[in-house]
Amino acid sequence: MFNQEVEKELKEKGFLEREIDASLDLFEEIEKLKKEKNAVILAHYYQEGDIQDIADFVGDSLALAQKAAKTEADIILFAGVEFMAETAKILSPDKKVLLPDLKAGCSLAESCPADEFAKFKADRPDHIVISYVNCSADVKALTDIVCTSTNAVQIIESLPKEQKIIFGPDRNLGAYLEKKTGREMAIWDGSCMVHEIFSLEKIITLKAQNPGSEIIAHPECEAELLDHSTFIGSTAALLRYSKSSDCDTFIVATESGILHQMAKESPNKTFIPAPPTNTCACNDCPHMRLNTLEKLYNCLKFEIPELTLDESLIENAKKPIIKMLEISERLGL
């Protein structure tokens, strides 16, 4: 959890304005620092290609946090956004967790303030709370079961049909899950800015210009786009599908950083970022893209900014994650 005191410390140390010698080979220097400090670098699929290439593990947020918890590393540098670093800290409370840019937030997590979510929950005392992992530690602490976009359907279907459910924070994912499971839920009205600005009109035109192509989409996208998609799944699932499918051209409706891994794993296929409603040719998350190689280097060298959480918050936020893992294991997921 970052605050004004952390930012003040960074400014006093000159960290925020610190320039790096342009002659340095940052890949080489970061590798040296990793060995020197016994550190592991995690990079989400939505990071720029260079950061994915320097990372020890690349993947979805929860999978990365689980990977880090199993390592012998003393330091976890999470190239992602704040809620992801929080999850890593929850699962590895004894490790030092660093985030290259303290302003790397998340529009979805920020659309669900914990105090307002607590009121939403209090108004529905007979509901169980299922929260998508893309939420703050404070919201996780108000949750009964955490889920991912991969296991959400199975988590919901594991509950008795008469059990009332609150789902948050993503309304688009919630609507998709209602459709898939046939369960009506009280859905928190939050969303991800990245997955809400795709232009269906432009995407349909793009598909017509690329005969035989497939639209593949993340379930955080709006329903109209999902209805036109050949495959819907988590970021990791989209990657697996693009590799196994016989199709050779994909229009990818999620953050464009995933195209780096898709191209690496299927170099003979074509991957086109789904166009948004704005004038940009691609769809980048501005929060994810705050992280740079230069910031990774400084972060690892000076071991700041460091993310910390209260022990009580870690304990309460970990419970719904453990519950999810227990259900997933029981279901063989």
C-alpha positions as CSV (number, residue, x, y, z in Angstrom):
1,M,0.0,0.0,0.0
2,F,1.5,3.3,-1.1
3,N,0.9,6.6,0.5
4,Q,2.2,10.2,0.6
5,E,5.0,9.3,2.9
6,V,6.3,6.8,0.4
7,E,6.2,9.3,-2.4
8,K,7.9,11.9,-0.2
9,E,10.7,9.5,0.6
10,L,11.1,8.8,-3.1
11,K,11.3,12.5,-4.0
12,E,13.8,13.1,-1.2
13,K,16.1,10.4,-2.5
14,G,15.7,11.8,-6.0
15,F,14.3,8.5,-7.2
16,L,11.5,10.0,-9.2
17,E,13.8,12.3,-11.2
18,R,16.9,10.0,-11.3
19,E,18.4,9.7,-14.7
20,I,20.2,6.6,-15.9
21,D,23.5,6.5,-17.8
22,A,22.4,6.0,-21.5
23,S,25.4,3.8,-22.1
24,L,24.2,1.1,-19.7
25,D,22.9,-2.2,-21.1
26,L,19.8,-2.4,-19.0
27,F,19.2,-6.0,-19.7
28,E,22.6,-6.9,-18.5
29,E,22.5,-4.6,-15.4
30,I,19.1,-5.9,-14.4
31,E,20.3,-9.5,-14.6
32,K,23.3,-8.6,-12.4
33,L,21.0,-7.0,-9.8
34,K,18.6,-10.0,-9.8
35,K,21.5,-12.3,-8.9
36,E,23.1,-9.9,-6.4
37,K,19.8,-9.3,-4.5
38,N,18.3,-12.8,-5.0
39,A,15.3,-11.2,-6.7
40,V,12.6,-12.5,-9.1
41,I,10.9,-10.4,-11.7
42,L,7.3,-11.0,-12.6
43,A,5.7,-9.4,-15.7
44,H,2.1,-9.4,-16.6
45,Y,1.1,-10.2,-20.2
46,Y,0.1,-6.5,-20.6
47,Q,3.6,-5.2,-20.1
48,E,5.8,-4.0,-23.0
49,G,7.8,-6.6,-24.8
50,D,11.2,-5.7,-23.3
51,I,9.9,-6.1,-19.8
52,Q,8.3,-9.5,-20.6
53,D,11.6,-10.6,-22.1
54,I,13.6,-9.7,-19.0
55,A,11.2,-11.3,-16.6
56,D,11.6,-14.6,-14.9
57,F,7.9,-15.4,-15.1
58,V,5.3,-13.9,-17.5
59,G,1.6,-14.5,-17.0
60,D,-1.7,-13.5,-15.4
61,S,-1.6,-11.8,-12.0
62,L,-2.6,-14.6,-9.7
63,A,-0.5,-17.2,-11.5
64,L,2.5,-14.9,-11.1
65,A,1.9,-14.3,-7.4
66,Q,1.7,-18.1,-6.9
67,K,4.9,-18.6,-8.8
68,A,6.7,-16.1,-6.7
69,A,5.5,-17.6,-3.5
70,K,7.1,-20.9,-4.5
71,T,10.5,-19.4,-5.2
72,E,13.4,-18.9,-2.7
73,A,13.7,-15.2,-3.8
74,D,14.0,-12.5,-1.1
75,I,12.6,-9.8,-3.4
76,I,9.7,-9.9,-5.8
77,L,9.6,-7.1,-8.4
78,F,6.2,-7.1,-9.9
79,A,6.0,-5.4,-13.3
80,G,2.2,-4.9,-13.3
81,V,-0.2,-2.7,-11.3
82,E,-0.8,-2.2,-7.6
83,F,-3.4,-4.8,-6.9
84,M,-1.2,-7.4,-8.5
85,A,1.7,-6.5,-6.2
86,E,-0.7,-6.6,-3.3
87,T,-1.7,-10.1,-4.2
88,A,2.0,-11.1,-4.3
89,K,2.5,-9.6,-0.9
90,I,-0.6,-11.4,0.5
91,L,0.8,-14.8,-0.7
92,S,4.4,-14.0,0.2
93,P,4.2,-11.8,3.3
94,D,7.9,-12.4,4.3
95,K,9.3,-11.3,0.9
96,K,10.0,-7.7,-0.1
97,V,7.6,-6.7,-2.9
98,L,8.5,-3.9,-5.2
99,L,6.5,-2.1,-7.9
100,P,8.4,0.0,-10.4
101,D,5.9,2.9,-10.5
102,L,3.8,3.7,-7.5
103,K,1.2,5.4,-9.7
104,A,0.5,2.1,-11.6
105,G,-3.1,1.7,-10.5
106,C,-6.0,-0.1,-12.2
107,S,-9.2,1.5,-13.4
108,L,-11.2,-1.7,-12.5
109,A,-9.9,-1.9,-9.0
110,E,-10.3,1.8,-8.5
111,S,-14.0,1.6,-9.7
112,C,-14.7,-0.4,-6.5
113,P,-13.8,1.6,-3.4
114,A,-13.7,-0.7,-0.3
115,D,-16.0,1.5,1.8
116,E,-18.7,1.6,-0.8
117,F,-18.4,-2.1,-1.5
118,A,-18.8,-2.7,2.2
119,K,-22.1,-0.9,2.2
120,F,-23.2,-2.8,-0.9
121,K,-22.4,-6.0,1.0
122,A,-24.1,-4.9,4.2
123,D,-27.3,-4.2,2.3
124,R,-27.4,-7.9,1.2
125,P,-26.6,-9.9,4.3
126,D,-27.9,-13.2,2.9
127,H,-25.5,-13.0,-0.1
128,I,-22.0,-14.7,-0.4
129,V,-19.4,-12.4,-2.0
130,I,-17.4,-13.6,-5.0
131,S,-14.8,-11.0,-6.1
132,Y,-12.7,-11.1,-9.3
133,V,-9.0,-11.2,-8.4
134,N,-8.6,-7.8,-10.1
135,C,-9.6,-5.8,-7.0
136,S,-7.8,-4.2,-4.1
137,A,-6.6,-6.0,-1.0
138,D,-9.2,-4.1,1.0
139,V,-12.0,-5.5,-1.3
140,K,-10.5,-9.0,-1.1
141,A,-10.8,-8.7,2.7
142,L,-14.5,-8.2,2.3
143,T,-14.8,-11.2,0.1
144,D,-15.8,-14.8,0.7
145,I,-14.3,-16.4,-2.4
146,V,-11.9,-14.8,-4.9
147,C,-12.1,-16.0,-8.5
148,T,-10.3,-15.5,-11.8
149,S,-11.7,-15.3,-15.3
150,T,-10.6,-18.9,-15.8
151,N,-12.3,-20.5,-12.8
152,A,-15.2,-18.1,-12.2
153,V,-17.9,-20.2,-13.9
154,Q,-16.9,-23.3,-11.9
155,I,-16.6,-21.4,-8.6
156,I,-20.2,-20.0,-9.1
157,E,-21.6,-23.4,-10.1
158,S,-20.0,-25.1,-7.1
159,L,-22.4,-23.1,-4.8
160,P,-26.0,-24.3,-4.1
161,K,-28.5,-22.8,-6.6
162,E,-30.4,-21.1,-3.8
163,Q,-27.3,-19.3,-2.6
164,K,-27.6,-15.6,-3.4
165,I,-24.3,-14.1,-4.8
166,I,-22.7,-10.6,-4.9
167,F,-20.2,-10.4,-7.7
168,G,-17.7,-7.6,-8.2
169,P,-16.1,-5.5,-9.3
170,D,-16.5,-6.0,-13.1
171,R,-20.0,-5.6,-14.5
172,N,-19.1,-7.0,-17.9
173,L,-17.5,-10.2,-16.5
174,G,-20.5,-10.5,-14.1
175,A,-23.0,-10.3,-17.0
176,Y,-21.0,-12.9,-18.9
177,L,-21.0,-15.2,-15.9
178,E,-24.8,-14.8,-15.4
179,K,-25.2,-15.8,-19.0
180,K,-22.9,-18.8,-18.7
181,T,-24.2,-20.1,-15.4
182,G,-27.9,-19.0,-15.5
183,R,-27.4,-17.5,-12.0
184,E,-28.7,-14.0,-11.3
185,M,-26.3,-12.1,-9.2
186,A,-26.1,-8.7,-7.5
187,I,-23.3,-7.2,-9.6
188,W,-21.1,-4.3,-8.6
189,D,-21.1,-1.6,-11.3
190,G,-17.3,-1.5,-12.1
191,S,-15.4,-1.9,-15.3
192,C,-11.9,-1.9,-16.9
193,M,-11.3,1.1,-19.2
194,V,-9.2,-1.0,-21.5
195,H,-11.9,-3.5,-22.3
196,E,-14.7,-1.0,-22.6
197,I,-13.4,1.2,-25.4
198,F,-13.3,-1.4,-28.2
199,S,-15.2,-0.3,-31.3
200,L,-17.4,-3.2,-32.5
201,E,-18.1,-1.4,-35.8
202,K,-14.3,-1.1,-36.5
203,I,-13.7,-4.7,-35.4
204,I,-16.4,-6.1,-37.7
205,T,-14.9,-4.0,-40.6
206,L,-11.5,-5.3,-39.7
207,K,-12.7,-8.9,-39.8
208,A,-14.3,-8.4,-43.2
209,Q,-10.9,-7.1,-44.4
210,N,-9.3,-10.2,-43.1
211,P,-11.4,-13.2,-44.4
212,G,-11.0,-16.3,-42.3
213,S,-9.8,-14.4,-39.2
214,E,-11.2,-15.0,-35.8
215,I,-12.2,-12.5,-33.0
216,I,-11.0,-13.6,-29.6
217,A,-11.9,-11.6,-26.6
218,H,-11.5,-11.3,-22.8
219,P,-14.7,-11.6,-20.8
220,E,-14.2,-8.1,-19.4
221,C,-15.3,-6.9,-22.8
222,E,-18.9,-5.7,-23.4
223,A,-21.6,-8.2,-24.3
224,E,-22.0,-7.0,-27.9
225,L,-18.4,-7.7,-28.6
226,L,-18.4,-11.1,-26.9
227,D,-21.4,-12.1,-29.0
228,H,-19.3,-11.7,-32.1
229,S,-16.3,-13.5,-30.7
230,T,-15.2,-17.0,-31.8
231,F,-13.4,-17.6,-28.4
232,I,-13.8,-15.9,-25.0
233,G,-11.3,-16.5,-22.2
234,S,-8.7,-15.2,-19.8
235,T,-5.5,-13.7,-21.1
236,A,-3.7,-17.1,-20.7
237,A,-6.6,-18.9,-22.3
238,L,-6.5,-16.5,-25.3
239,L,-2.8,-17.3,-25.6
240,R,-3.3,-21.0,-25.5
241,Y,-6.2,-20.9,-28.0
242,S,-4.3,-18.8,-30.5
243,K,-1.5,-21.4,-30.4
244,S,-3.7,-24.5,-30.8
245,S,-6.2,-23.1,-33.3
246,D,-6.0,-23.9,-37.0
247,C,-6.8,-20.3,-37.7
248,D,-3.8,-18.1,-38.8
249,T,-5.2,-14.6,-38.2
250,F,-6.7,-13.3,-35.0
251,I,-8.3,-10.0,-34.0
252,V,-7.4,-9.8,-30.3
253,A,-9.8,-7.9,-28.0
254,T,-7.8,-7.4,-24.9
255,E,-4.8,-5.3,-23.9
256,S,-2.3,-5.3,-26.8
257,G,0.7,-6.4,-24.6
258,I,-0.4,-10.1,-25.0
259,L,0.4,-9.9,-28.7
260,H,4.1,-10.0,-27.8
261,Q,3.7,-13.5,-26.3
262,M,1.3,-14.7,-29.1
263,A,3.8,-13.7,-31.8
264,K,6.6,-15.4,-29.9
265,E,4.7,-18.7,-29.5
266,S,3.1,-18.6,-33.0
267,P,5.5,-16.7,-35.3
268,N,3.8,-17.8,-38.4
269,K,0.4,-16.4,-37.4
270,T,-1.0,-12.9,-37.6
271,F,-2.2,-11.0,-34.6
272,I,-4.2,-7.8,-34.9
273,P,-5.0,-5.6,-31.9
274,A,-8.8,-4.9,-31.8
275,P,-9.3,-1.2,-32.5
276,P,-10.8,1.1,-29.8
277,T,-13.2,3.9,-30.3
278,N,-10.5,6.5,-30.1
279,T,-7.9,7.3,-32.8
280,C,-5.2,5.1,-31.4
281,A,-4.4,2.1,-33.6
282,C,-4.1,-0.2,-30.6
283,N,-5.4,-0.6,-27.0
284,D,-2.8,-0.1,-24.3
285,C,-3.4,0.2,-20.6
286,P,-1.9,3.5,-19.5
287,H,-1.4,2.2,-16.0
288,M,0.5,-0.9,-17.2
289,R,2.6,1.1,-19.5
290,L,3.9,3.3,-16.7
291,N,6.5,0.6,-16.0
292,T,9.6,0.8,-18.1
293,L,13.0,-0.9,-18.2
294,E,14.6,2.2,-16.7
295,K,12.1,2.1,-13.8
296,L,12.7,-1.6,-13.3
297,Y,16.5,-1.0,-13.0
298,N,16.1,1.9,-10.5
299,C,13.5,-0.1,-8.5
300,L,15.7,-3.1,-8.2
301,K,18.9,-1.1,-7.5
302,F,17.4,1.1,-4.7
303,E,14.7,-1.4,-3.6
304,I,11.9,1.3,-3.8
305,P,9.0,1.7,-4.1
306,E,8.2,-1.1,-1.7
307,L,4.6,-2.3,-1.2
308,T,3.6,-3.0,2.4
309,L,0.3,-4.2,3.9
310,D,-0.9,-4.5,7.5
311,E,-0.7,-8.0,8.9
312,S,-4.4,-8.1,9.6
313,L,-5.2,-7.0,6.1
314,I,-3.0,-9.8,4.7
315,E,-4.7,-12.3,6.9
316,N,-8.2,-11.3,5.9
317,A,-7.4,-10.9,2.2
318,K,-5.7,-14.2,2.0
319,K,-8.7,-16.2,3.3
320,P,-10.9,-15.8,0.1
321,I,-7.8,-16.7,-2.1
322,I,-7.2,-19.9,-0.1
323,K,-10.9,-20.7,-0.4
324,M,-10.7,-20.3,-4.2
325,L,-7.7,-22.6,-4.3
326,E,-9.4,-25.2,-2.2
327,I,-12.5,-25.2,-4.4
328,S,-10.3,-25.3,-7.5
329,E,-8.4,-28.3,-6.2
330,R,-11.6,-30.1,-5.2
331,L,-13.0,-29.5,-8.7
332,G,-9.7,-30.5,-10.4
333,L,-9.2,-27.2,-12.0
